[in-house]
């Protein structure tokens, strides 16, 4: 009788509350992309003179150059690229609303995180690596420049639309970008029918996105330069093309790639910086209805 009474009392007790798992803070967009460069003057000519973005040169020797795209987004150019270094991507950085909460959330998912600490971009941030070894940073979204520096030439674009990352295994990439970070697929396609080469993954709390650049084998130096890219949004690819041609010396215009309609049915123009890193100009909307 006594044991039955004790069991009844224990059964009547409220269940012990489970420890709440940290929630993911907002992930609002691509903050910046870091690329390695071999020649700061040549990079200045491409990103500043050709693309028209203000390039903030550092006071410290060998410190990164900052290419200001808009009040929120930049490209970070890190000197020191060696001739035998195939990969020019330094890191991809996403903006979050709460750095401490992001650290707690990532660690609760088993993600190894370094920081917060001062990163190569000069800001406090977290750093980890995706399943393919690409460096991924998280920084606060409040680092907005009230009065961005003015460039000598009008910029061709004022929006960093997306960036690309070389990926060997889509399912493994999904365990990080989709399952942990909450990114959502918006489009997939390939250069040939029946073969998927690219998957677009949009951040959960904004419109910027990461593009998986899928590979069956380790990419070459040339392929890495194209796959690890930055895409700048333009309203009119023809107008952008005319500006690019006008700013390119006549004797080298023949080397420029011409605008074309990509597999996503959007006009695009591919440019390459002096180290072979691709900067893609793209219109925001499809130009034609895909064939059935």
C-alpha positions as CSV (number, residue, x, y, z in Angstrom):
1,X,0.0,0.0,0.0
2,X,2.8,2.4,0.9
3,X,4.7,1.7,-2.3
4,X,1.5,2.2,-4.4
5,X,0.9,5.6,-2.6
6,X,4.5,6.7,-3.3
7,X,4.2,5.7,-7.0
8,X,1.0,7.7,-7.3
9,X,2.6,10.8,-5.7
10,X,5.6,10.6,-8.0
11,X,3.4,10.1,-11.1
12,X,1.4,13.2,-10.0
13,X,4.5,15.4,-10.0
14,X,5.0,17.7,-13.0
15,X,7.5,16.6,-15.6
16,X,11.0,18.1,-15.2
17,X,11.2,20.9,-17.9
18,X,13.7,20.2,-20.7
19,X,16.5,22.6,-21.1
20,X,15.6,25.1,-23.9
21,X,17.8,25.0,-26.9
22,X,19.2,28.3,-28.1
23,X,17.2,29.8,-30.9
24,X,18.9,30.9,-34.1
25,X,19.1,34.7,-34.3
26,X,18.2,36.4,-37.6
27,X,20.6,35.9,-40.5
28,X,19.9,38.9,-42.7
29,X,22.3,38.8,-45.6
30,X,25.7,38.5,-47.1
31,X,27.8,41.1,-45.3
32,X,31.0,40.8,-47.3
33,X,33.3,38.4,-49.2
34,X,37.0,38.2,-48.7
35,X,39.4,37.5,-51.6
36,X,43.1,37.2,-51.7
37,X,45.1,39.4,-54.1
38,X,48.7,39.6,-55.2
39,X,48.9,43.3,-56.3
40,X,47.0,46.1,-54.4
41,X,47.5,48.6,-57.3
42,X,46.1,46.2,-59.9
43,X,43.1,45.4,-57.6
44,X,42.5,49.2,-57.1
45,X,42.4,49.6,-60.9
46,X,39.8,46.8,-61.3
47,X,37.5,47.4,-58.3
48,X,37.9,51.2,-58.2
49,X,38.6,52.4,-61.7
50,X,36.6,49.8,-63.7
51,X,33.8,48.9,-61.3
52,X,33.7,52.4,-59.8
53,X,33.6,51.4,-56.1
54,X,35.5,53.5,-53.5
55,X,38.4,51.5,-52.3
56,X,39.5,52.3,-48.8
57,X,43.3,51.7,-48.5
58,X,44.6,50.7,-45.0
59,X,47.1,52.6,-43.0
60,X,48.9,49.4,-41.9
61,X,51.2,47.7,-44.4
62,X,49.7,44.5,-45.9
63,X,46.3,45.2,-44.3
64,X,43.2,44.4,-46.4
65,X,41.7,46.9,-48.9
66,X,38.0,47.5,-48.4
67,X,35.8,47.9,-51.5
68,X,32.7,49.7,-50.4
69,X,29.6,48.4,-52.3
70,X,27.0,50.2,-50.3
71,X,26.4,51.3,-46.7
72,X,26.1,47.7,-45.5
73,X,28.2,45.5,-47.9
74,X,31.8,45.4,-48.9
75,X,34.4,43.2,-50.5
76,X,37.6,42.7,-48.5
77,X,40.8,42.2,-50.5
78,X,43.6,40.6,-48.6
79,X,47.2,41.1,-49.9
80,X,49.7,38.2,-49.9
81,X,48.3,35.8,-52.6
82,X,51.2,33.5,-53.5
83,X,51.8,32.3,-57.1
84,X,51.2,28.7,-56.2
85,X,48.0,29.5,-54.2
86,X,45.1,28.2,-56.2
87,X,42.2,29.4,-54.0
88,X,41.7,33.1,-53.8
89,X,38.6,32.9,-51.5
90,X,39.5,34.0,-48.0
91,X,36.0,33.9,-46.4
92,X,32.3,34.5,-46.8
93,X,30.7,36.7,-44.1
94,X,27.0,36.7,-43.1
95,X,25.3,39.5,-41.1
96,X,23.4,38.5,-38.0
97,X,21.4,40.5,-35.4
98,X,23.1,38.9,-32.3
99,X,26.7,37.6,-32.3
100,X,26.6,36.1,-28.9
101,X,23.3,34.3,-29.6
102,X,24.7,33.0,-32.9
103,X,27.7,31.6,-31.1
104,X,25.5,29.8,-28.6
105,X,23.2,28.5,-31.3
106,X,26.0,27.2,-33.5
107,X,27.7,25.4,-30.6
108,X,24.3,23.9,-29.6
109,X,24.3,22.3,-33.1
110,X,27.8,20.9,-32.7
111,X,29.5,23.5,-34.9
112,X,33.0,24.4,-33.9
113,X,33.2,28.2,-33.7
114,X,36.2,30.6,-33.1
115,X,35.6,34.0,-31.5
116,X,34.2,36.5,-31.2
117,X,37.5,38.0,-32.1
118,X,38.9,40.6,-34.5
119,X,38.8,39.1,-38.0
120,X,40.9,40.0,-41.1
121,X,38.1,42.4,-42.2
122,X,38.9,44.5,-39.0
123,X,35.6,43.7,-37.3
124,X,34.6,41.5,-34.4
125,X,33.1,38.2,-35.6
126,X,32.8,34.5,-35.4
127,X,34.5,32.1,-37.7
128,X,33.9,28.5,-38.6
129,X,34.2,26.3,-41.7
130,X,31.5,24.6,-43.8
131,X,31.7,20.9,-44.6
132,X,34.0,21.7,-47.7
133,X,36.4,23.7,-45.6
134,X,35.3,27.1,-46.8
135,X,35.8,29.8,-44.1
136,X,32.5,31.3,-43.0
137,X,32.2,34.4,-40.7
138,X,29.4,35.9,-38.8
139,X,29.4,39.7,-38.0
140,X,26.9,42.1,-36.6
141,X,24.5,43.7,-39.1
142,X,24.8,47.1,-37.4
143,X,28.1,48.0,-38.9
144,X,26.5,50.4,-41.4
145,X,28.5,53.4,-42.7
146,X,26.3,56.5,-42.4
147,X,28.2,58.3,-45.2
148,X,30.0,55.9,-47.5
149,X,33.1,57.3,-49.2
150,X,32.6,58.7,-52.7
151,X,34.3,57.1,-55.6
152,X,35.9,58.9,-58.5
153,X,33.6,57.2,-60.9
154,X,30.0,56.2,-60.6
155,X,29.8,52.6,-59.4
156,X,28.3,50.1,-61.8
157,X,26.4,48.4,-59.0
158,X,25.4,49.2,-55.4
159,X,24.3,45.8,-54.3
160,X,26.2,42.6,-53.5
161,X,23.6,40.1,-54.6
162,X,25.2,36.7,-53.9
163,X,28.5,34.9,-53.6
164,X,29.6,31.4,-54.6
165,X,31.3,28.5,-52.8
166,X,32.8,25.4,-54.3
167,X,30.9,22.4,-53.0
168,X,31.7,18.7,-53.4
169,X,28.7,17.1,-51.7
170,X,25.3,18.9,-51.8
171,X,23.8,16.8,-49.0
172,X,26.7,17.6,-46.7
173,X,26.5,21.3,-47.5
174,X,22.8,21.2,-46.7
175,X,23.5,19.9,-43.2
176,X,25.2,23.3,-42.5
177,X,23.6,25.9,-44.7
178,X,20.0,24.6,-44.7
179,X,19.7,22.6,-41.5
180,X,21.7,24.8,-39.2
181,X,21.6,28.2,-40.8
182,X,18.1,28.0,-42.1
183,X,18.8,28.8,-45.7
184,X,16.2,28.0,-48.3
185,X,16.7,26.8,-51.9
186,X,15.3,29.1,-54.5
187,X,16.7,27.7,-57.8
188,X,18.9,25.0,-59.2
189,X,20.3,24.4,-62.7
190,X,23.2,23.3,-64.7
191,X,25.1,24.0,-67.9
192,X,23.7,20.9,-69.6
193,X,20.2,19.4,-69.3
194,X,19.9,16.8,-66.6
195,X,23.0,17.9,-64.7
196,X,22.8,20.1,-61.6
197,X,25.8,22.4,-61.2
198,X,24.4,25.3,-59.2
199,X,22.0,25.6,-56.2
200,X,20.9,28.9,-54.9
201,X,20.4,29.1,-51.1
202,X,18.8,32.3,-49.8
203,X,19.4,33.5,-46.2
204,X,16.4,33.0,-44.0
205,X,15.8,36.7,-43.1
206,X,16.8,38.6,-46.3
207,X,17.1,38.2,-50.1
208,X,20.9,37.7,-50.5
209,X,22.0,34.2,-51.3
210,X,24.8,31.7,-51.5
211,X,25.3,29.7,-54.7
212,X,26.6,26.2,-54.3
213,X,29.1,25.5,-57.2
214,X,29.0,21.7,-57.3
215,X,32.0,19.6,-58.3
216,X,32.5,15.9,-58.9
217,X,36.3,16.3,-58.5
218,X,38.7,18.9,-57.0
219,X,38.4,22.1,-59.0
220,X,41.3,23.6,-60.8
221,X,42.8,27.0,-60.1
222,X,40.8,28.5,-63.0
223,X,37.6,26.8,-61.9
224,X,38.1,28.1,-58.3
225,X,38.5,31.6,-59.6
226,X,35.2,31.4,-61.3
227,X,33.3,29.4,-58.6
228,X,34.4,31.6,-55.7
229,X,32.9,34.7,-57.0
230,X,30.9,37.8,-56.1
231,X,27.8,38.8,-57.9
232,X,26.8,42.5,-58.2
233,X,23.2,43.4,-59.1
234,X,22.6,45.8,-62.0
235,X,19.3,47.1,-63.4
236,X,20.4,47.1,-67.0
237,X,23.1,44.8,-68.3
238,X,23.4,46.7,-71.6
239,X,24.1,49.9,-69.7
240,X,26.7,48.1,-67.5
241,X,28.3,46.6,-70.6
242,X,28.7,50.0,-72.2
243,X,30.3,51.4,-69.1
244,X,32.7,48.4,-68.8
245,X,33.7,48.9,-72.5
246,X,34.2,52.6,-72.1
247,X,36.4,52.1,-69.0
248,X,38.5,49.3,-70.7
249,X,41.4,50.4,-72.9
250,X,40.6,49.9,-76.6
251,X,43.5,47.4,-77.1
252,X,42.2,45.0,-74.5
253,X,38.4,45.2,-75.1
254,X,38.6,42.2,-77.3
255,X,39.4,40.0,-74.2
256,X,36.2,41.0,-72.5
257,X,33.4,38.4,-72.3
258,X,30.2,39.6,-73.8
259,X,26.8,39.7,-71.9
260,X,24.8,36.5,-72.1
261,X,21.6,35.0,-70.8
262,X,22.4,32.4,-68.1
263,X,20.6,29.2,-67.3
264,X,18.5,31.1,-64.8
265,X,17.3,33.2,-67.8
266,X,18.9,36.4,-66.4
267,X,21.3,38.6,-68.3
268,X,24.8,38.4,-66.9
269,X,28.3,39.7,-67.6
270,X,31.4,38.0,-66.2
271,X,34.5,40.0,-65.4
272,X,37.7,38.8,-63.9
273,X,40.0,40.7,-61.5
274,X,43.8,40.6,-62.1
275,X,44.1,37.4,-60.0
276,X,41.4,35.6,-61.9
277,X,38.5,36.0,-59.4
278,X,35.2,36.4,-61.1
279,X,32.9,39.3,-60.5
280,X,29.5,38.6,-62.1
281,X,27.1,41.4,-63.0
282,X,23.5,40.2,-63.1
283,X,20.0,41.6,-63.7
284,X,17.5,40.8,-61.0
285,X,14.7,39.4,-63.2
286,X,14.5,36.7,-65.8
287,X,14.5,38.1,-69.3
288,X,12.4,35.4,-70.9
289,X,10.1,32.5,-69.9
290,X,11.9,29.2,-69.8
291,X,11.0,26.7,-72.5
292,X,8.6,23.9,-71.4
